[in-house]
Amino acid sequence: MPHPDPEARGPDRATALAQYRKRAAVYDLELALFEPIRREAIALLALRRGDTVFDVGCGTGLSLPLLHRAVGAAGRIVGIEQSPEMIERARQRVREHGWRNVTLVGAPVETAALRRHADAALLHFTHDILRRPDAVANIAAHLRPGARVVATGLKWSRPLLNPVNLGVLVAARHSVSTLDGLRKPWDHLAEQVGPLQIRHRVLGAVFIASGCFAGTAGQGIIG
């Protein structure tokens, strides 16, 4: 049974898997409103032809077309997703496009066996992953020095914007297993990657955190 207070604990895998089992069929429609955030995040990765990029918590593979367009046939995309229902839809997307340079790893991020190092990593609306230090550490351990990292997701807005925060609460209870860290969802990422620039969108209810992996654990936030 889920914990009665999701803000008092960290991510719960069973809860997350149940959520995405229910959402898989409608997930693409649910995320449609946030496509501008996705496009901005991928643009900030500054991907080049031939790059290798991690799509962390890739879901149904909505980011794959943009990532593939950026890295080209010579690049590599590694998608990581723990939900069987979600990753099956991603696999179907890969088959439909005939992409031969996309590898999908069906596993929790913290235990995913990553067999290559990446030039970039995208974490698009992956709150539960960002709240797991071991998951973030596994990604950081497989980044090349200077790798670009971009994370997005929900966050609490300013206290005075209560209607906005109500919307964040409703969305979060539908899509994450914990409310822990919604003030600064990126803090574990900053510890592993280094200084991050934080951009606020949707009246402060959505963040885009971007930075470059320093090659050693560091901590910092810009903006």
Backbone as CSV, one residue per row, in Angstrom:
resi,resn,N_x,N_y,N_z,CA_x,CA_y,CA_z,C_x,C_y,C_z
1,MET,0.853,-1.200,0.000,0.000,0.000,0.000,0.887,1.248,0.000
2,PRO,0.625,2.254,-0.867,1.436,3.453,-0.895,1.454,4.161,0.446
3,HIS,2.568,4.766,0.744,2.710,5.545,1.966,1.694,6.673,1.956
4,PRO,1.036,6.980,3.102,-0.003,8.013,3.103,0.520,9.417,2.894
5,ASP,1.803,9.635,3.097,2.351,10.980,2.927,3.532,10.921,1.972
6,PRO,3.308,11.148,0.664,4.383,11.006,-0.301,5.479,12.045,-0.142
7,GLU,5.248,13.102,0.658,6.292,14.103,0.856,7.257,13.678,1.959
8,ALA,6.895,12.652,2.723,7.705,12.246,3.864,8.672,11.124,3.512
9,ARG,8.738,10.710,2.257,9.610,9.618,1.876,10.147,9.854,0.480
10,GLY,11.107,9.016,0.118,11.657,9.103,-1.218,10.819,8.349,-2.220
11,PRO,11.338,8.188,-3.443,10.582,7.512,-4.494,10.256,6.069,-4.130
12,ASP,9.097,5.615,-4.577,8.653,4.246,-4.337,8.442,3.570,-5.686
13,ARG,9.240,2.537,-5.964,9.210,1.917,-7.289,7.866,1.273,-7.594
14,ALA,7.284,0.583,-6.619,6.006,-0.084,-6.866,4.924,0.922,-7.241
15,THR,4.911,2.056,-6.535,3.939,3.099,-6.852,4.168,3.650,-8.255
16,ALA,5.432,3.908,-8.586,5.753,4.459,-9.905,5.367,3.495,-11.014
17,LEU,5.673,2.214,-10.838,5.328,1.228,-11.866,3.818,1.132,-12.055
18,ALA,3.068,1.214,-10.955,1.613,1.179,-11.050,1.087,2.411,-11.777
19,GLN,1.669,3.574,-11.473,1.246,4.807,-12.139,1.432,4.701,-13.649
20,TYR,2.598,4.255,-14.068,2.892,4.248,-15.492,2.240,3.077,-16.212
21,ARG,1.889,2.045,-15.474,1.082,0.976,-16.088,-0.269,1.536,-16.526
22,LYS,-0.844,2.401,-15.690,-2.134,3.006,-16.007,-2.011,4.090,-17.074
23,ARG,-0.874,4.800,-17.079,-0.724,5.972,-17.953,-0.175,5.660,-19.332
24,ALA,0.393,4.480,-19.516,1.134,4.197,-20.745,0.312,4.484,-22.000
25,ALA,-0.957,4.099,-21.984,-1.785,4.233,-23.187,-2.104,5.690,-23.530
26,VAL,-2.065,6.577,-22.541,-2.436,7.980,-22.783,-1.276,8.935,-22.517
27,TYR,-0.104,8.381,-22.238,1.036,9.202,-21.827,1.401,10.244,-22.884
28,ASP,1.421,9.849,-24.148,1.803,10.784,-25.205,0.873,11.994,-25.247
29,LEU,-0.408,11.775,-25.052,-1.361,12.872,-25.028,-1.161,13.755,-23.802
30,GLU,-0.891,13.137,-22.654,-0.696,13.892,-21.419,0.507,14.834,-21.514
31,LEU,1.546,14.407,-22.209,2.775,15.204,-22.291,2.759,16.209,-23.438
32,ALA,1.706,16.214,-24.240,1.676,17.084,-25.418,1.843,18.554,-25.063
33,LEU,1.263,18.992,-23.954,1.353,20.394,-23.565,2.775,20.821,-23.231
34,PHE,3.623,19.851,-22.909,4.992,20.171,-22.497,5.999,19.976,-23.632
35,GLU,5.518,19.812,-24.864,6.436,19.655,-25.986,7.385,20.842,-26.147
36,PRO,6.946,22.086,-25.944,7.908,23.199,-26.025,9.048,23.071,-25.012
37,ILE,8.752,22.527,-23.820,9.800,22.310,-22.822,10.772,21.257,-23.325
38,ARG,10.251,20.179,-23.891,11.111,19.120,-24.434,12.034,19.679,-25.511
39,ARG,11.473,20.449,-26.418,12.270,20.983,-27.523,13.350,21.940,-27.013
40,GLU,13.002,22.758,-26.030,14.004,23.661,-25.466,15.108,22.867,-24.772
41,ALA,14.720,21.826,-24.036,15.704,21.014,-23.325,16.667,20.343,-24.297
42,ILE,16.135,19.764,-25.366,16.993,19.068,-26.322,17.887,20.053,-27.060
43,ALA,17.381,21.244,-27.339,18.219,22.269,-27.969,19.393,22.637,-27.064
44,LEU,19.150,22.693,-25.749,20.218,23.036,-24.804,21.296,21.960,-24.723
45,LEU,20.974,20.735,-25.132,21.992,19.686,-25.146,23.073,19.955,-26.198
46,ALA,22.759,20.792,-27.179,23.729,21.152,-28.230,24.365,19.897,-28.841
47,LEU,23.521,18.940,-29.199,24.018,17.678,-29.743,24.657,17.875,-31.116
48,ARG,25.682,17.055,-31.362,26.380,17.076,-32.642,26.269,15.711,-33.319
49,ARG,26.443,15.700,-34.601,26.431,14.441,-35.349,27.473,13.490,-34.764
50,GLY,27.066,12.270,-34.545,27.977,11.278,-34.010,28.015,11.193,-32.499
51,ASP,27.310,12.087,-31.799,27.288,12.052,-30.339,26.537,10.821,-29.825
52,THR,26.869,10.446,-28.606,26.086,9.458,-27.864,25.325,10.190,-26.768
53,VAL,24.009,9.931,-26.664,23.174,10.624,-25.692,22.341,9.617,-24.922
54,PHE,22.251,9.826,-23.597,21.354,9.044,-22.763,20.003,9.748,-22.693
55,ASP,18.935,9.008,-22.947,17.575,9.489,-22.720,17.094,8.786,-21.452
56,VAL,17.269,9.458,-20.317,17.080,8.837,-19.001,15.603,8.926,-18.609
57,GLY,14.987,7.772,-18.345,13.553,7.745,-18.123,12.836,8.061,-19.418
58,CYS,13.168,7.303,-20.458,12.738,7.664,-21.819,11.252,7.471,-22.051
59,GLY,10.554,6.775,-21.149,9.119,6.602,-21.307,8.761,5.902,-22.598
60,THR,7.824,6.479,-23.342,7.375,5.890,-24.599,8.246,6.284,-25.789
61,GLY,9.337,7.000,-25.517,10.254,7.374,-26.586,9.893,8.656,-27.305
62,LEU,9.163,9.546,-26.636,8.758,10.793,-27.285,9.943,11.673,-27.691
63,SER,11.051,11.575,-26.963,12.217,12.407,-27.296,13.070,11.805,-28.402
64,LEU,12.851,10.542,-28.723,13.745,9.862,-29.661,13.816,10.521,-31.040
65,PRO,12.705,10.959,-31.647,12.832,11.567,-32.980,13.739,12.805,-32.993
66,LEU,13.587,13.680,-31.995,14.422,14.883,-31.939,15.876,14.529,-31.658
67,LEU,16.102,13.576,-30.773,17.470,13.165,-30.469,18.120,12.522,-31.687
68,HIS,17.364,11.690,-32.391,17.911,11.023,-33.572,18.245,12.032,-34.664
69,ARG,17.380,13.004,-34.828,17.638,14.033,-35.832,18.924,14.790,-35.513
70,ALA,19.191,14.980,-34.222,20.363,15.753,-33.818,21.667,14.970,-33.947
71,VAL,21.669,13.693,-33.562,22.935,12.944,-33.565,23.187,12.229,-34.891
72,GLY,22.138,12.073,-35.694,22.291,11.436,-36.984,22.514,9.936,-36.891
73,ALA,22.655,9.308,-38.048,22.819,7.860,-38.097,24.130,7.406,-37.491
74,ALA,25.115,8.309,-37.425,26.418,7.954,-36.853,26.423,8.062,-35.331
75,GLY,25.402,8.673,-34.765,25.336,8.817,-33.319,24.685,7.622,-32.663
76,ARG,24.613,7.682,-31.329,23.988,6.606,-30.564,23.042,7.209,-29.534
77,ILE,21.895,6.559,-29.368,20.931,6.956,-28.337,20.693,5.754,-27.446
78,VAL,20.828,5.957,-26.143,20.556,4.906,-25.170,19.399,5.373,-24.293
79,GLY,18.245,4.731,-24.441,17.081,5.059,-23.633,16.980,4.105,-22.458
80,ILE,16.669,4.649,-21.283,16.570,3.843,-20.064,15.178,4.042,-19.483
81,GLU,14.487,2.944,-19.207,13.117,3.035,-18.699,12.791,1.770,-17.907
82,GLN,12.251,1.947,-16.691,11.944,0.781,-15.864,10.531,0.225,-16.092
83,SER,9.626,1.010,-16.658,8.251,0.557,-16.849,8.148,-0.335,-18.091
84,PRO,7.761,-1.601,-17.945,7.636,-2.476,-19.117,6.631,-1.951,-20.136
85,GLU,5.533,-1.382,-19.656,4.494,-0.888,-20.569,4.990,0.317,-21.365
86,MET,5.754,1.185,-20.716,6.256,2.375,-21.401,7.344,2.013,-22.403
87,ILE,8.293,1.170,-21.991,9.409,0.871,-22.886,8.959,0.042,-24.084
88,GLU,7.898,-0.727,-23.935,7.382,-1.464,-25.083,6.884,-0.501,-26.155
89,ARG,6.275,0.598,-25.739,5.831,1.610,-26.704,7.035,2.300,-27.344
90,ALA,8.104,2.488,-26.565,9.326,3.051,-27.133,9.926,2.095,-28.165
91,ARG,9.928,0.808,-27.847,10.447,-0.179,-28.809,9.638,-0.172,-30.102
92,GLN,8.331,-0.037,-29.962,7.488,0.023,-31.148,7.838,1.253,-31.991
93,ARG,8.111,2.360,-31.335,8.490,3.584,-32.054,9.804,3.373,-32.801
94,VAL,10.754,2.715,-32.159,12.038,2.439,-32.802,11.843,1.539,-34.022
95,ARG,11.015,0.502,-33.870,10.757,-0.405,-34.997,10.102,0.334,-36.157
96,GLU,9.128,1.178,-35.847,8.409,1.897,-36.901,9.331,2.807,-37.708
97,HIS,10.324,3.396,-37.032,11.248,4.304,-37.720,12.450,3.572,-38.312
98,GLY,12.647,2.329,-37.917,13.783,1.581,-38.441,15.123,2.087,-37.934
99,TRP,15.142,2.664,-36.732,16.395,3.190,-36.172,17.285,2.036,-35.729
100,ARG,18.515,2.021,-36.186,19.454,0.959,-35.817,20.459,1.426,-34.779
101,ASN,20.431,2.694,-34.436,21.413,3.233,-33.489,20.766,3.618,-32.159
102,VAL,19.616,3.029,-31.871,18.923,3.277,-30.606,18.921,1.985,-29.792
103,THR,19.439,2.074,-28.572,19.425,0.945,-27.637,18.508,1.291,-26.479
104,LEU,17.581,0.400,-26.152,16.659,0.622,-25.045,16.982,-0.362,-23.927
105,VAL,17.161,0.190,-22.724,17.529,-0.597,-21.554,16.328,-0.611,-20.604
106,GLY,15.742,-1.764,-20.410,14.600,-1.889,-19.513,15.051,-2.223,-18.108
107,ALA,15.276,-1.182,-17.289,15.793,-1.386,-15.933,15.660,-0.085,-15.161
108,PRO,15.629,-0.155,-13.824,15.745,1.070,-13.036,17.071,1.750,-13.356
109,VAL,17.084,3.064,-13.357,18.286,3.789,-13.768,19.473,3.462,-12.873
110,GLU,19.227,3.291,-11.576,20.335,3.064,-10.649,21.023,1.724,-10.855
111,THR,20.342,0.749,-11.474,20.943,-0.561,-11.709,21.149,-0.846,-13.197
112,ALA,20.831,0.109,-14.059,20.959,-0.105,-15.497,22.419,-0.364,-15.869
113,ALA,22.657,-1.407,-16.648,24.000,-1.736,-17.119,24.277,-0.917,-18.378
114,LEU,25.048,0.137,-18.234,25.360,1.033,-19.350,26.730,0.657,-19.892
115,ARG,26.793,0.310,-21.154,28.011,-0.248,-21.738,28.809,0.765,-22.548
116,ARG,28.422,2.013,-22.483,29.165,3.054,-23.188,29.084,4.348,-22.394
117,HIS,29.961,5.294,-22.729,29.935,6.611,-22.112,29.293,7.595,-23.091
118,ALA,28.636,8.601,-22.530,27.828,9.500,-23.353,28.392,10.917,-23.378
119,ASP,28.040,11.617,-24.449,28.405,13.025,-24.605,27.319,13.944,-24.046
120,ALA,26.150,13.375,-23.718,25.034,14.190,-23.239,24.014,13.282,-22.564
121,ALA,23.199,13.887,-21.697,22.133,13.141,-21.024,20.921,14.034,-20.862
122,LEU,19.764,13.489,-21.192,18.483,14.181,-21.044,17.661,13.472,-19.978
123,LEU,17.132,14.253,-19.026,16.209,13.725,-18.017,14.954,14.592,-18.073
124,HIS,14.001,14.193,-18.900,12.822,15.023,-19.164,11.647,14.539,-18.319
125,PHE,11.240,15.355,-17.356,10.136,15.034,-16.447,10.378,13.664,-15.791
126,THR,11.459,13.592,-15.039,11.876,12.340,-14.397,12.123,12.596,-12.906
127,HIS,11.122,13.131,-12.214,11.301,13.544,-10.825,11.799,12.404,-9.940
128,ASP,11.185,11.242,-10.036,11.595,10.131,-9.177,13.056,9.761,-9.387
129,ILE,13.511,9.792,-10.623,14.917,9.481,-10.912,15.825,10.532,-10.299
130,LEU,15.477,11.792,-10.462,16.295,12.872,-9.907,16.381,12.807,-8.389
131,ARG,15.379,12.203,-7.737,15.387,12.115,-6.269,16.107,10.865,-5.776
132,ARG,16.690,10.082,-6.677,17.481,8.911,-6.285,18.967,9.215,-6.526
133,PRO,19.722,9.509,-5.477,21.149,9.805,-5.675,21.900,8.689,-6.395
134,ASP,21.527,7.424,-6.141,22.231,6.325,-6.802,21.931,6.276,-8.291
135,ALA,20.722,6.677,-8.684,20.389,6.732,-10.106,21.179,7.833,-10.805
136,VAL,21.213,9.003,-10.178,21.969,10.122,-10.753,23.452,9.771,-10.824
137,ALA,23.957,9.085,-9.785,25.372,8.716,-9.764,25.706,7.734,-10.878
138,ASN,24.794,6.806,-11.184,25.058,5.848,-12.256,25.153,6.547,-13.606
139,ILE,24.307,7.526,-13.829,24.398,8.295,-15.074,25.705,9.076,-15.120
140,ALA,26.031,9.774,-14.027,27.252,10.586,-13.989,28.499,9.739,-14.220
141,ALA,28.475,8.498,-13.721,29.629,7.617,-13.884,29.861,7.214,-15.332
142,HIS,28.874,7.440,-16.180,28.986,7.054,-17.587,28.927,8.258,-18.524
143,LEU,29.279,9.429,-17.997,29.375,10.631,-18.823,30.837,10.969,-19.088
144,ARG,31.110,11.424,-20.285,32.451,11.911,-20.594,32.631,13.308,-19.994
145,PRO,33.843,13.669,-19.594,34.069,15.049,-19.122,33.595,16.057,-20.163
146,GLY,32.848,17.048,-19.710,32.291,18.051,-20.616,30.948,17.685,-21.192
147,ALA,30.424,16.505,-20.846,29.115,16.093,-21.354,28.039,17.083,-20.937
148,ARG,27.120,17.379,-21.844,26.025,18.297,-21.536,24.886,17.512,-20.891
149,VAL,24.321,18.083,-19.845,23.241,17.442,-19.100,22.093,18.439,-18.968
150,VAL,20.880,17.980,-19.284,19.687,18.823,-19.141,18.599,18.007,-18.469
151,ALA,18.001,18.585,-17.436,16.884,17.952,-16.730,15.721,18.926,-16.671
152,THR,14.507,18.394,-16.757,13.308,19.226,-16.660,12.318,18.548,-15.717
153,GLY,11.302,19.307,-15.306,10.261,18.707,-14.489,9.453,19.727,-13.718
154,LEU,8.553,19.218,-12.906,7.715,20.057,-12.062,8.499,20.564,-10.862
155,LYS,8.115,21.704,-10.341,8.672,22.237,-9.114,7.645,23.153,-8.473
156,TRP,7.800,23.364,-7.168,6.957,24.357,-6.510,7.287,25.736,-7.036
157,SER,6.285,26.535,-7.276,6.470,27.925,-7.653,6.596,28.765,-6.384
158,ARG,6.586,30.084,-6.527,6.689,30.955,-5.356,5.467,30.768,-4.460
159,PRO,5.641,30.902,-3.128,4.522,30.688,-2.207,3.296,31.531,-2.516
160,LEU,3.502,32.734,-3.071,2.366,33.610,-3.351,1.514,33.102,-4.511
161,LEU,2.057,32.205,-5.312,1.323,31.704,-6.478,0.619,30.394,-6.123
162,ASN,-0.290,30.464,-5.150,-0.948,29.263,-4.662,-1.747,28.521,-5.741
163,PRO,-2.461,29.220,-6.627,-3.166,28.477,-7.681,-2.212,27.674,-8.565
164,VAL,-1.037,28.243,-8.836,-0.043,27.522,-9.628,0.440,26.292,-8.869
165,ASN,0.710,26.467,-7.589,1.190,25.345,-6.782,0.128,24.262,-6.621
166,LEU,-1.133,24.649,-6.627,-2.200,23.653,-6.593,-2.141,22.798,-7.857
167,GLY,-1.898,23.450,-8.987,-1.756,22.700,-10.230,-0.562,21.764,-10.194
168,VAL,0.551,22.230,-9.617,1.734,21.373,-9.465,1.398,20.162,-8.607
169,LEU,0.677,20.395,-7.517,0.313,19.298,-6.615,-0.543,18.255,-7.323
170,VAL,-1.538,18.710,-8.056,-2.422,17.784,-8.767,-1.627,16.977,-9.789
171,ALA,-0.773,17.674,-10.563,0.023,16.983,-11.583,1.008,16.010,-10.948
172,ALA,1.626,16.423,-9.841,2.631,15.581,-9.189,2.008,14.321,-8.610
173,ARG,0.867,14.447,-7.988,0.220,13.262,-7.400,-0.206,12.271,-8.479
174,HIS,-0.337,12.752,-9.692,-0.723,11.883,-10.811,0.488,11.229,-11.461
175,SER,1.686,11.831,-11.280,2.810,11.410,-12.115,4.082,11.039,-11.374
176,VAL,4.173,11.294,-10.068,5.378,10.944,-9.323,4.980,10.182,-8.061
177,SER,5.935,9.481,-7.466,5.634,8.709,-6.269,6.044,9.414,-4.987
178,THR,6.658,10.600,-5.117,7.067,11.357,-3.944,7.035,12.846,-4.260
179,LEU,6.655,13.637,-3.275,6.720,15.096,-3.404,8.027,15.638,-2.840
180,ASP,8.871,14.744,-2.331,10.158,15.156,-1.779,10.977,15.893,-2.830
181,GLY,11.553,17.007,-2.444,12.480,17.707,-3.322,11.850,18.589,-4.365
182,LEU,10.554,18.840,-4.311,9.924,19.665,-5.347,10.352,21.127,-5.287
183,ARG,10.987,21.530,-4.217,11.506,22.904,-4.183,12.753,23.025,-5.058
184,LYS,13.624,22.026,-5.009,14.836,22.021,-5.830,15.070,20.588,-6.329
185,PRO,14.310,20.160,-7.301,14.435,18.765,-7.755,15.810,18.418,-8.304
186,TRP,16.593,19.413,-8.663,17.874,19.212,-9.345,19.057,19.099,-8.379
187,ASP,18.850,19.151,-7.049,20.005,19.289,-6.154,20.936,18.078,-6.189
188,HIS,20.408,16.848,-6.286,21.292,15.678,-6.397,22.071,15.706,-7.712
189,LEU,21.438,16.190,-8.752,22.106,16.285,-10.049,23.270,17.274,-9.975
190,ALA,23.065,18.402,-9.311,24.124,19.395,-9.173,25.316,18.825,-8.405
191,GLU,25.052,17.970,-7.414,26.142,17.359,-6.646,27.011,16.466,-7.517
192,GLN,26.411,15.816,-8.501,27.133,14.875,-9.350,27.724,15.525,-10.596
193,VAL,27.004,16.462,-11.168,27.397,17.028,-12.454,28.256,18.265,-12.294
194,GLY,27.879,19.129,-11.360,28.540,20.418,-11.210,27.538,21.539,-11.370
195,PRO,28.000,22.777,-11.541,27.091,23.924,-11.604,26.023,23.776,-12.683
196,LEU,24.786,24.116,-12.317,23.663,24.057,-13.233,23.050,25.439,-13.383
197,GLN,22.621,25.744,-14.589,21.819,26.942,-14.811,20.360,26.538,-14.759
198,ILE,19.569,27.254,-13.963,18.165,26.923,-13.768,17.295,27.946,-14.488
199,ARG,16.464,27.464,-15.383,15.480,28.303,-16.057,14.096,27.930,-15.534
200,HIS,13.249,28.931,-15.315,11.906,28.695,-14.783,10.889,28.965,-15.881
201,ARG,9.939,28.069,-16.047,8.910,28.178,-17.058,7.541,27.951,-16.418
202,VAL,6.470,28.302,-17.126,5.080,28.070,-16.698,4.863,28.668,-15.298
203,LEU,5.156,29.951,-15.180,4.978,30.690,-13.916,5.746,30.050,-12.762
204,GLY,6.884,29.459,-13.072,7.720,28.862,-12.045,7.364,27.441,-11.685
205,ALA,6.368,26.841,-12.357,5.938,25.479,-12.038,6.779,24.414,-12.726
206,VAL,7.599,24.813,-13.700,8.444,23.884,-14.446,9.857,24.454,-14.480
207,PHE,10.847,23.586,-14.349,12.238,24.023,-14.411,12.950,23.341,-15.568
208,ILE,13.993,23.986,-16.047,14.949,23.391,-16.976,16.326,23.647,-16.375
209,ALA,17.012,22.576,-15.972,18.348,22.681,-15.391,19.359,22.181,-16.406
210,SER,20.399,22.956,-16.665,21.379,22.557,-17.673,22.789,22.850,-17.183
211,GLY,23.709,22.017,-17.612,25.102,22.199,-17.245,25.985,21.228,-17.990
212,CYS,27.279,21.285,-17.696,28.252,20.386,-18.295,28.937,19.584,-17.198
213,PHE,29.089,18.303,-17.427,29.703,17.418,-16.442,31.171,17.773,-16.287
214,ALA,31.555,18.066,-15.054,32.916,18.521,-14.794,33.918,17.378,-14.782
215,GLY,33.432,16.154,-14.686,34.339,15.022,-14.647,34.629,14.540,-13.261
216,THR,34.310,15.353,-12.255,34.404,14.968,-10.859,33.180,15.505,-10.158
217,ALA,32.788,14.899,-9.035,31.608,15.353,-8.302,31.796,16.780,-7.861
218,GLY,30.781,17.588,-8.080,30.848,18.974,-7.670,29.465,19.454,-7.284
219,GLN,29.362,20.670,-6.849,28.057,21.164,-6.465,27.968,22.629,-6.851
220,GLY,26.804,22.985,-7.400,26.628,24.392,-7.716,25.366,24.634,-8.490
221,ILE,24.849,25.831,-8.383,23.658,26.253,-9.100,23.890,27.670,-9.590
222,ILE,23.544,27.932,-10.826,23.627,29.273,-11.382,22.220,29.726,-11.703
223,GLY,21.833,30.881,-11.201,20.513,31.424,-11.507,19.436,30.839,-10.658
